[in-house]
Amino acid sequence: MTNLVPWRQRLSTGTEDIQGEVIRWYQETRHSKAYLPTMIWGTLQTEAYAGVILRQVVEFLGIPDDVQAGVAKRMERQQVLYDGEHHYDVILGEQALYTNVGGPTVMGGQMERLLRDFDLPSLRLGIVPATAEVGMAPEPGFHMYGDDRVHYELVSSGVDITDAEEIALHNKAFGFLSDAACYGDDAKTLIGKALAFWSGE
């Protein structure tokens, strides 16, 4: 089953309510996966980075401006990284380290945050190098909440997939992405290079 809800409908009261909804998803799911080819995973975003993203959402969609409250909720959601009860397998495209969200200062702080939290027991963070060969056609980013749901964020809508066969294909795709990704010190090196870039070194 696939459920599609337009963002203007889903965010009709602003960004805070949906952040609360996402908190519930994360709290209820012990093991989640996420692939983001061009931006930083929300649960690892700094306050500054998240503020730029949510400001863009508000202005693009013309929804009520509650960016400050939305950012506060996004920061609250990050507590799942530290509670010892959840695990996240996250893959970023190398481009995510260079997509300019808020300028060098924001991006530099974001790279520092990735390096700081890289070794959290709750997190397995991989980076797909820009030149890596992946055994599948390029796909947009997606989030997997356990084995029950896959979530996509499109330009105009959020899409949730709950069909078991489709979820199995997403698990297969995630496996290909994981095989192509760098982990450990190799991934840290890529993040460190991005930090040097944003620091002007």
Backbone as a ProteinNet text record, in pm:
[ID]
protein_1_A
[PRIMARY]
MTNLVPWRQRLSTGTEDIQGEVIRWYQETRHSKAYLPTMIWGTLQTEAYAGVILRQVVEFLGIPDDVQAGVAKRMERQQVLYDGEHHYDVILGEQALYTNVGGPTVMGGQMERLLRDFDLPSLRLGIVPATAEVGMAPEPGFHMYGDDRVHYELVSSGVDITDAEEIALHNKAFGFLSDAACYGDDAKTLIGKALAFWSGE
[TERTIARY]
85.2	0	88.3	46.1	118.8	24.7	69.9	-9.1	66.4	1.8	63.5	-16.2	52.3	-13.6	63.8	-0.9	68.1	125.9	245.9	310.2	226.3	160.5	81.5	-31.6	-82.1	-185.3	-122	-11	54.3	114.4	155.7	220.2	130.3	1.3	-93.5	-84.7	-35.6	-22.7	122	212.5	353.4	438.3	562.6	657.7	663.7	611.9	628.8	553.3	427.9	346.2	406.7	457.3	512.5	642.8	718.4	837.7	798.9	688.4	638.2	598.4	540.1	502.7	626.8	730.7	854.8	918.4	911.5	962.5	895.6	765.3	693.2	740.5	761	810.5	942.5	1033.2	1165.5	1158.6	1076.8	1066	1006.6	916.5	848.1	926.3	1031.4	1106.9	1247.5	1282.8	1413.3	1527	1500.7	1607.6	1557	1620.7	1581.2	1700	1667.8	1769.3	1733	1835.4	1809.5	1919.1	1877.5	1971.3	1939.6	2038.3	2020.4	2136.8	2112.4	2222.7	2274.2	2190.8	2232.2	2219.3	2173.4	2163.9	2188.4	2204.5	2234.8	2106.6	2113.7	2001.4	1953.5	1822.3	1766	1807.5	1826.6	1858.5	2004.6	2084.4	2222.7	2245.3	2139.8	2155.7	2184.4	2269.7	2287.3	2164.5	2153.3	2041.7	2044.9	2165.7	2178.5	2138.9	2183.8	2152.5	2001.7	1943.9	1799.5	1719.9	1768.3	1697.8	1691.9	1801.8	1802.9	1705.2	1708.8	1620.8	1474.1	1436	1295	1251.7	1343.4	1311.1	1281.2	1359.2	1335.9	1200.6	1166.1	1036.8	922.1	930.3	824.7	806.8	917.5	909.3	867.4	914.8	881.3	734.1	682.7	544.5	443.8	491.8	400.2	314.2	375.5	302.1	329.1	254.2	277.5	421.7	473.9	614.4	631.1	671.3	701.9	837.9	931.6	1062.3	1129.8	1126.1	1193.4	1137.5	1005.3	942.9	973.9	975.5	1006.9	1148.4	1242.7	1382.2	1395.2	1326.1	1332	1284	1178.2	1128.1	1227.6	1291.4	1390.6	1507.9	1548.3	1655.6	1610.1	1484.1	1430.3	1434.2	1405.9	1403.8	1541.3	1646.5	1780.9	1816.6	1734.4	1762.5	1764.5	1700.6	1701.8	1842.5	1933.4	2071.7	2145.4	2095.2	2169.8	2098.4	1981.5	1905	1942.2	2028.7	2072.9	1970.9	1860	1753.3	1729.2	1796.8	1770.5	1900.3	1885.2	2001	1964.7	2057.7	2032.9	2146.1	2108.7	2202.7	2179.9	2271.7	2252	2361	2318.8	2412.4	2389	2495.3	2490.1	2568.1	2519.2	2600.7	2708	2826	2931.4	2883.3	2791	2737.3	2669.7	2614.1	2548.7	2644.9	2774.1	2875.3	2907.9	2863.2	2898	2777.1	2656.6	2538.4	2531.8	2536.3	2550.7	2419.8	2413.5	2297.1	2343.2	2321.3	2350.5	2489.7	2575.7	2708.8	2815.7	2941.8	3055.6	3048.8	3002.4	3000	2902.8	2783.6	2684.2	2736.2	2791.3	2838.2	2958.8	3048.8	3161.5	3116.2	3020.3	2965.1	2896.7	2833.3	2765.6	2866.7	2977.7	3080.4	3141.1	3161.8	3213.7	3117.5	2987.7	2887.2	2892.2	2906.7	2915.2	3034.9	3147.9	3267.8	3252.1	3187	3168.2	3081.6	2975.5	2880.7	2906.2	3010.6	3035.9	3041.2	3103.5	3126	3020.6	2908.2	2800.5	2760.5	2739.1	2697.7	2566.5	2483.3	2352.2	2358.6	2475.8	2484.8	2587.2	2546.6	2640.7	2627.8	2730.5	2724.4	2821.1	2765.9	2846.5	2833.5	2936	2936.4	2961.8	2874.4	2896.8	2981.5	3106	3190	3127.2	3155.9	3096.5	3130	3245	3287.7	3260	3191.4	3165.8	3069.8	3092.9	3000.3	2898.4	2772.4	2664.4	2588.5	2554.7	2493	2346	2303.7	2163.8	2158.2	2047.6	2029.7	2017	2067.6	2055.3	1909.4	1887.5	1752.5	1748	1628.8	1617.1	1633.3	1656.6	1673.3	1544.2	1559.6	1442.4	1477.8	1373.5	1387.8	1310.5	1368.3	1301	1281.8	1156.5	1124.2	1095.4	1198.9	1185.7	1156.3	1072	1031	887.3	836.6	694.6	665.4	761.3	727.9	852	836.6	938.8	879.2	957.1	907.4	995.7	931.9	999.5	951.2	1042.3	1005.3	1026.5	916.2	920.7	900.5	910.5	898.3	764.3	656.8	523.9	450.8	503.8	429.6	523.2	469.1	534.6	468.9	546.8	495	536	438.5	465.1	428	519.9	501.1	499.5	396.4	384.2	371.4	374.3	364.9	492.4	477.6	591.9	690.2	641.2	730.7	810.3	746.3	816.8	920.4	887.4	982.9	1103.5	1078.6	1188.8	1282.4	1227.8	1311.7	1395.1	1336.8	1412.6	1526.8	1503	1610.4	1722	1684.3	1783.8	1863.9	1792.8	1859.9	1955	1911.4	1996	2122.3	2108.8	2224.9	2326.5	2279.8	2369.8	2440.6	2364.2	2422	2525.2	2494.5	2587.5	2717.2	2705.3	2824.4	2914.1	2852.5	2928.4	2982.5	2931.1	2966.1	3099.1	3161.6	3279	3231.6	3298.5	3267.1	3395.3	3381.1	3497.5	3587.6	3718.9	3815.9	3803.6	3766.7	3752.3	3640.4	3530.3	3420	3460.1	3530.1	3576.8	3668.6	3750.8	3839.7	3761.1	3654	3571.4	3505.7	3457.2	3396.4	3502.1	3622.4	3730.7	3770.2	3769.9	3799.5	3693.1	3567.8	3459.5	3473	3510.3	3531.4	3642.1	3750.1	3859.1	3812.2	3729.7	3675.6	3593.6	3502.7	3414.9	3491.2	3604.9	3686.9	3785	3786.6	3874.6	4019.9	4042.4	4181.4	4231.4
-119.4	0	123.8	224.7	351.1	464.9	550.5	665	792.6	884.7	1010.5	1126.7	1216.6	1333.4	1458.5	1555.4	1678.8	1752	1808.4	1879	1996	2069	2184.5	2140.1	2020.3	1965.9	1916.7	1845.5	1785.5	1891.8	2004	2111.1	2234	2214.5	2326.6	2413.1	2356.8	2434.6	2475	2444	2475.4	2349.6	2365.7	2254.4	2178.1	2236	2173.2	2041.7	2038.9	1919	1797.3	1814.8	1698.5	1653.4	1746	1705	1617.7	1651.6	1567.7	1429.6	1423.9	1296.8	1212	1275.2	1203.1	1152.5	1230.4	1184.4	1053.6	1046.2	922.6	806.6	830.2	723.9	669.2	759.4	716.4	646.5	697.5	635.9	495.2	474.8	345.6	243	285.4	195.4	178.9	59.1	34.2	38.5	-3.4	-7.1	57.1	164.9	236.5	249.3	266.6	289.6	416.6	485.6	605.4	621.4	661	694.5	835.2	924	1062.2	1099.1	1108.6	1134	1276.9	1375.2	1514.2	1604.4	1552.9	1637.3	1553.4	1620.4	1554	1500.5	1380.7	1317.4	1407.6	1426.5	1521.5	1498.1	1371.5	1339.6	1366	1402.6	1444.4	1591.6	1662.5	1802.9	1890.5	1990.6	2091.8	2181.8	2259.2	2353.5	2454.4	2500.3	2599.8	2540.7	2420.4	2354.1	2328.7	2276.6	2249.7	2378.6	2488	2615	2662.4	2645	2683.6	2596.3	2465.5	2373.5	2406.3	2423.3	2449.2	2586.8	2683.5	2816.1	2803.4	2722.7	2700.4	2633.8	2537	2468.1	2567.6	2650.7	2748.8	2844.3	2895.8	2994.2	2929.7	2809.4	2742.6	2703.4	2649.3	2601.3	2708.1	2819.1	2923.1	2879.9	2806.5	2756.9	2847.4	2833.4	2917.6	2910.4	3024.6	3036.5	3003.8	2880.5	2839.3	2770.3	2827.6	2764.3	2737.1	2833.4	2815.3	2694.7	2680.7	2567.1	2436.8	2440.3	2321.4	2273.6	2368	2332.5	2271.8	2330.1	2276.9	2133	2102.2	1964.9	1872.6	1921.6	1838.6	1808.1	1905.1	1879.5	1779.6	1787.8	1693.8	1551.7	1536.4	1403.5	1337.3	1414.6	1358.6	1284.7	1295.1	1223.1	1072.2	1023.2	878.5	828	917.6	876.5	841.3	887.8	877.8	794.8	738.5	669.4	522.8	470.5	332.3	228.7	271.2	178.6	168.6	253.1	258	242.1	200.2	188.7	240.7	314.6	377.2	345.6	292.8	262	367.9	463.2	580.9	586.9	611	626.3	762.7	840.5	969.6	959.4	1026.3	1044.7	1147.6	1135.2	1234.2	1375.1	1387.8	1519.3	1585.8	1505.2	1561.4	1645.4	1614.5	1688.3	1822.8	1840.6	1961.2	2042.3	1989.7	2068	2186.8	2306.8	2427.2	2464.4	2436.9	2472.3	2576.2	2703.2	2809.9	2868.1	2820.3	2879.7	2806.2	2851.2	2780.6	2760.7	2861.2	2847.9	2738.4	2738.6	2635.2	2498.5	2489.3	2360.2	2309.5	2400.4	2358.7	2302.5	2370.1	2320	2185.5	2167.3	2040.5	1927	1952.9	1849.5	1813.5	1913.6	1887.4	1800	1825.9	1744.4	1600.1	1578.3	1441.7	1368.5	1436.3	1372.9	1347.2	1437.9	1422.3	1300.8	1279.8	1172.6	1045.1	1044.2	933.4	797.9	793.1	665.9	633.5	700.9	666.8	520.3	446.4	306.5	287.4	391.2	382	404.5	441.5	489.7	411.3	373.1	322.8	416.5	498.4	601.9	569.2	559	534.7	649.1	666.2	769.1	700.3	722	670.1	772	738.4	834	873.2	995.1	1046.4	959.8	892.5	811.6	663.3	626.4	484.4	425.2	300.3	228.1	157.3	185.5	125.6	29	-87.2	-190.5	-171.2	-47	-16	123.9	154.7	288.9	388.7	512.5	613.2	634.2	647.3	662.6	781.3	838.3	944.5	885.8	971.4	925.5	869.4	783.2	724.4	686.1	673.7	631.5	501.1	408.5	282.6	271.6	256	242.4	96.1	25.6	-117.9	-188	-288.8	-362	-330.9	-216.6	-186	-73.5	18.3	136.3	199.6	247.2	327	464.2	569	705	782.4	848.9	937.4	1080	1175.8	1316.9	1374.5	1396.2	1451.3	1602.5	1667.9	1813.4	1860.1	1794.4	1842.1	1753.9	1633.6	1537.5	1448.7	1392.9	1285.4	1155.1	1050.4	922	813.4	732.6	619.9	490.1	393.4	263.1	157.2	71.1	-32.7	-172.9	-185.8	-317	-397.4	-521.7	-603.9	-627	-652	-675.6	-550.6	-434.4	-309.8	-279.5	-309	-288.7	-380.5	-503.8	-597.1	-542.9	-480.4	-421.5	-305.7	-229.1	-120.2	-174.7	-284.9	-347.6	-394.9	-448.3	-491.4	-370.7	-262.6	-141	-88	-90	-40.9	-126.3	-256.3	-343.7	-304.2	-272	-226.8	-97.1	-5.3	122.7	101.7	11.2	-18.4	-78.6	-164.5	-225	-119.5	-13.9	91.3	196.9	200.4	306.3	280.5	388.8	382.9	389.9	316.8	320	343.3	365.8	378.1	493.7	468.6	575.3	631.5	547.4	597.3	700.4	674.6	771.1	898.5	881.9	999.1	1085.8	1021.5	1097	1182.9	1127.2	1204.9	1323.8	1301.3	1410.7	1515	1468.5	1560.1	1646.4	1588.5	1666.7	1772.5	1735.7	1833.6	1945	1909.8	2010.8	2107.4	2053.5	2139.8	2231.2	2179	2260.5	2377.3	2348.6	2454.4	2550.8	2504.9	2591.4	2674.3	2650.9	2726.1	2685.4	2561.7	2514.3	2447.9
0	0	0	-75	-81	-44	45.5	89.6	57.2	-13.3	-53.4	3.8	76.4	134.4	92.8	26.3	-13.3	107.5	92.1	202.7	253.6	162.6	208.8	300.2	278.3	366.5	496.3	482.5	598.5	690	631.6	708.3	720.3	717.5	714.9	840.1	951.6	1075	1101.2	1008.5	1027	1036.4	1081.2	1081.6	1213.2	1321.5	1453.1	1465.1	1419.6	1438.3	1370.6	1247.3	1178	1243.4	1303.4	1376.6	1495.2	1559.4	1668.1	1618.7	1499.1	1439.1	1412	1359.9	1331.7	1460.6	1567.4	1697.1	1735.6	1718.5	1753.4	1667	1536.1	1447.7	1499.4	1534.8	1580	1715	1805.6	1937.4	1929.6	1834.9	1823.5	1742.6	1672.2	1585.5	1639.7	1680.1	1741.1	1640.7	1516.8	1416.6	1288.1	1247	1126.6	1031.9	904.2	802.2	725.9	675.9	597	493.2	372.9	266.7	219.2	226.7	181.9	91	-39	-132.1	-132.6	-94.5	-114.6	8.1	121.3	239.9	364.6	477.6	604	667	718.8	788.6	902.1	910.7	1006.5	1150.5	1188.5	1326.4	1359.1	1257.9	1280.6	1245	1213.5	1176	1297.2	1277.7	1381.3	1384.1	1490	1501.2	1386.9	1350.9	1244	1109.1	1080.7	954.2	944.1	1051.9	1052.8	1035.2	1094.5	1080.1	936.5	863.2	722	643	665.7	593.1	618.4	743.7	774	726.1	727.2	671.3	523	451.8	309.4	285.9	371.3	359.2	376.4	480.4	507.3	390.2	337.9	230.6	98.5	71.5	-54.3	-60.8	49.3	50.2	93.3	150.3	195.4	312.1	406.7	523.8	643.5	754.4	872.1	920.3	959.7	999.1	1147.6	1174.3	1312.1	1316	1240.2	1222.6	1356.6	1447.4	1576.1	1651.3	1651.9	1719.9	1647.6	1514.6	1437.2	1461.6	1468.8	1495.8	1635.4	1732.7	1869.2	1873.6	1799.9	1793.8	1723.9	1618.2	1548.5	1641.5	1722.9	1818.7	1925.9	1965.6	2064.3	2009.7	1883.3	1821.9	1826.8	1835.7	1832.7	1960.4	2063	2187.3	2167.1	2061.2	2036.9	2006.9	1968	1942.9	2071.9	2184.5	2310	2416.9	2384.9	2489.7	2507.1	2419.7	2433.2	2390.6	2331.9	2295.7	2145.6	2067	1923.7	1845.7	1719.6	1631.9	1493.5	1431.7	1302.4	1206.8	1092.8	984.7	877.4	867.5	782.7	676.1	552.2	441.5	377.8	367.9	299.1	169.2	65.2	-52.5	-20.2	-81.7	-56.5	-87.6	-184.5	-218.4	-99.1	-6.8	111.4	194.3	185.7	261.5	198	73	-2.2	-48.7	-36.5	-69.9	25.6	-28.9	52.1	120.6	248.8	330.5	432.1	401.1	496.8	492.3	402.4	390	468.8	455.3	514.2	665.1	738.6	884.4	927.3	869.3	900.7	858.5	739.2	689.1	768.6	806.4	888.4	1021.7	1084.3	1209.5	1192.5	1077.2	1050.9	1033.5	965.5	950.9	1086.6	1171	1305.1	1385.1	1367.5	1437.1	1388.5	1259.2	1207.3	1266.3	1272.9	1328.8	1478.4	1548.7	1692.7	1726.5	1647.9	1677.7	1597.9	1518.6	1426.6	1497.9	1613	1681.7	1787.3	1785.1	1878.1	1861	1971.3	1960.4	1883.8	1884.1	1818.9	1667.9	1615.9	1478.3	1397.2	1276.5	1176.4	1057	1035.6	932.9	819.7	699.3	581	482.5	400.3	295.7	162.2	65	-69.9	-145.5	-178.7	-252	-384.4	-426.7	-550.7	-671.1	-667.7	-782.6	-763.5	-653.8	-626.8	-729.5	-763	-849.6	-761.7	-786.4	-707.8	-797.6	-745.9	-828.9	-856.5	-871.7	-900.4	-958.8	-1025.5	-1080.3	-965.9	-982.8	-876.8	-837.2	-708.6	-655.1	-559.6	-538.2	-436.9	-297.2	-200.6	-64.1	-6.2	93.3	159.4	302.6	383.8	522.4	541.4	616.8	647.3	798	839.9	981.3	1009.7	1060.8	1081.9	950.7	957.1	837.2	799.5	849.4	831.3	732.6	714.8	635.8	575.5	452.6	384.5	359.2	384.8	368.6	271.3	175.7	81	102.6	85	88.4	-50.8	-122.5	-257	-251.2	-364.2	-368.1	-312.4	-353.6	-317.3	-216.9	-190.7	-108.8	-28.3	78.1	151	113	91.9	46.3	145	188	276.5	206.2	209.1	145.5	254.5	252.7	355.1	296.3	163.9	100.3	126.7	170.1	210.4	96.4	-25.2	-138.1	-173.1	-166.4	-195.4	-87.5	37.2	145.8	127.2	82.9	57.2	-50.7	-154.2	-258.6	-203.3	-113.2	-51.5	34.8	104.2	180.5	87.7	-28.2	-126.9	-176.8	-207.5	-253.8	-147.1	-21	86.9	97.5	71.8	72.5	-32.9	-154.6	-260.8	-220.4	-162.5	-119.8	-9.7	83.3	191.1	137.6	36.5	-23.7	-89.2	-141.2	-209.9	-114.8	7.7	101.7	171.2	216.1	303	448	534.7	677.4	756.8	884.5	970.6	931.5	937.1	910.9	770.2	672.5	534.8	525.6	595	595.2	670.1	782	856.6	770.9	688.8	600.8	503.5	446.3	353.7	425.1	546.5	623.1	657.7	694.4	726.1	607.4	487.9	366.6	343.8	369.3	354	457	580	683.5	641.3	586.4	539.6	429	338.3	229	284.2	376.5	428.9	520.1	573.7	657.7	576.9	443.9	356.2	366.1	411.4	427	299.2
[MASK]
+++++++++++++++++++++++++++++++++++++++++++++++++++++++++++++++++++++++++++++++++++++++++++++++++++++++++++++++++++++++++++++++++++++++++++++++++++++++++++++++++++++++++++++++++++++++++++++++++++++++++

